[in-house]
Amino acid sequence: MVGTRPPVLAILPLLLFDLMERLVRRLILAVLLNLSLLAVAQASPDKVHSTIVFTDNLQKDAALSKRLNAPILLVVSQEHCPFCDLLKREVLNPMALSGDYRDKVVMREILIDLGETLINFEGKSEDAAEFAHRYDVYLTPTLLFLDPHGNELSKRIVGVNTVELFYFYLTSAIDSAREKMQ
């Protein structure tokens, strides 16, 4: 029987085995690709999970500031602000996590684009954006260094120029504010 083709039923198991082998390879490749994408997404998140406390009551923060004799570092930011995220990820979160400034400054954050309200230093309810407007904050991020009465103690920092130098400017402003608290 030279030159005759084998019956279809005879090669069907071979075809099915080949098909299954290709499907398994593709499935394994898809799983590995998804795992690698998940790892990348976790390593570089779009949104920064902040270690800075969001505040809705500056009067309580002022009481803590008074008790610690430490200035309030108020980060004025927005939900969809890439520079705010950069600042938190590269400077503020590591600073907060280090614990070096735990008793030196009361770090708080407000968002001005979500229509949130807060209790201001006078104990009155106020829209966060209106509060920022009273301090002439129009760009985010803006860092304010305040005493327990809401007075600015040192020069504010507006925006992010170079992350590498930002820590120096920030610590200098904190030190200046701490000196004025004494």
C-alpha positions in Angstrom: 0.0 0.0 0.0 2.6 2.4 -1.0 1.3 5.9 -1.8 -2.0 5.5 0.1 -3.0 7.9 2.7 -3.7 6.7 6.2 -7.3 6.8 7.3 -8.4 10.1 8.9 -9.3 8.3 12.1 -5.7 7.1 12.4 -4.2 10.6 12.4 -6.9 12.3 14.4 -5.2 11.5 17.8 -2.0 13.0 16.5 -3.8 16.2 15.3 -5.6 16.5 18.6 -2.4 16.0 20.6 -0.6 18.7 18.5 -3.5 21.1 18.9 -3.6 20.6 22.7 0.1 21.1 22.9 -0.1 24.5 21.1 -3.0 25.5 23.3 -1.2 24.7 26.5 1.9 26.6 25.3 -0.3 29.7 24.5 -2.0 29.4 27.9 1.3 29.3 29.8 2.6 32.2 27.7 -0.6 34.2 28.4 -0.4 33.5 32.2 3.3 34.5 32.3 2.6 37.7 30.4 -0.3 38.7 32.7 1.8 38.0 35.8 4.6 40.2 34.4 2.2 43.0 33.6 0.7 42.7 37.1 4.2 43.0 38.6 5.0 46.1 36.5 1.6 47.7 37.4 2.3 47.1 41.1 5.9 48.4 40.9 4.9 51.6 39.2 1.3 52.5 40.1 -0.5 55.3 38.4 -1.9 56.5 41.7 0.2 56.9 44.7 -1.0 55.5 47.9 0.0 58.2 50.3 1.3 57.8 53.8 0.4 61.4 54.4 -2.9 61.8 56.3 -5.7 63.5 54.5 -7.3 66.0 56.8 -10.8 67.3 57.1 -10.3 69.1 60.4 -7.4 71.6 60.6 -8.5 72.6 64.1 -7.6 69.1 65.4 -4.3 69.2 63.4 -3.6 72.6 65.0 -4.1 71.1 68.5 -1.6 68.4 67.6 0.8 71.0 66.2 0.5 73.0 69.5 1.1 69.9 71.6 4.2 68.8 69.6 5.3 72.4 69.2 5.7 71.5 65.5 4.6 73.3 62.3 1.9 71.9 60.0 3.1 70.9 56.6 -0.1 71.2 54.5 0.1 69.6 51.1 -2.5 71.1 48.8 -3.0 68.7 45.9 -5.5 67.4 43.4 -6.8 63.9 42.6 -5.5 63.9 39.0 -2.2 65.8 39.4 0.9 63.9 38.1 3.2 66.3 39.9 1.5 65.7 43.2 1.8 62.0 42.7 5.5 62.4 41.8 6.1 64.5 44.9 4.4 62.0 47.2 6.0 59.0 45.7 9.6 60.3 45.5 9.8 62.7 48.5 6.9 63.0 51.0 6.0 59.3 51.4 9.7 58.2 52.0 10.0 61.1 54.4 6.9 60.1 56.3 7.9 56.4 56.3 11.3 57.2 57.7 9.9 58.4 61.0 12.6 61.1 61.1 10.0 63.9 61.0 7.2 62.3 63.1 7.6 64.7 66.0 9.1 67.6 64.0 6.2 68.4 61.6 2.5 67.5 61.3 2.1 66.3 57.7 -1.4 66.7 56.2 -2.9 66.8 52.8 -6.1 68.3 51.3 -7.5 67.8 47.9 -9.0 70.9 46.3 -10.7 69.4 43.2 -13.2 66.9 44.7 -15.6 69.4 46.4 -14.6 68.3 49.9 -15.2 70.4 52.9 -13.0 70.8 56.0 -13.0 72.4 59.3 -10.7 75.4 59.1 -8.4 76.8 61.8 -11.3 78.9 63.1 -13.5 75.8 63.5 -15.8 76.7 60.6 -16.8 74.4 57.8 -15.3 75.5 54.5 -14.9 74.1 51.0 -11.3 72.9 50.6 -10.9 74.9 47.3 -12.1 78.0 49.0 -9.7 77.4 51.9 -6.8 77.1 49.4 -8.0 80.2 47.5 -7.8 82.2 50.8 -4.1 81.2 50.9 -3.7 82.2 47.3 -3.0 78.6 46.2 -3.7 78.3 42.5 -1.3 75.5 41.5 -0.7 72.0 42.8 1.2 70.8 44.5 1.7 73.6 46.9 3.2 73.0 50.3 2.3 75.4 53.1 4.2 75.6 56.4 1.7 76.8 59.0 1.5 77.5 62.8 -1.4 76.3 64.9 -3.3 79.5 64.0 -2.9 79.0 60.2 -0.2 81.6 59.7 2.5 80.8 57.2 5.9 80.3 58.9 8.2 79.9 56.0 8.2 80.3 52.3 5.7 78.0 50.6 6.9 75.6 47.9 4.9 75.6 44.7 5.2 72.9 42.1 8.0 70.4 41.6 11.1 71.5 39.7 13.8 68.9 40.3 13.0 66.0 42.6 16.7 65.5 43.4 16.8 69.0 45.0 13.3 69.0 46.4 14.2 67.2 49.6 16.8 69.9 50.4 14.2 72.7 49.9 11.6 70.9 51.9 13.9 70.2 54.9 15.1 73.8 54.8 11.6 75.1 54.9 10.6 72.7 57.7 13.7 73.8 59.7 12.8 77.5 59.2 9.2 76.9 60.3 10.4 75.0 63.4 12.7 77.8 64.3 9.8 80.3 64.2 7.7 78.0 66.3 10.2 78.1 69.2 
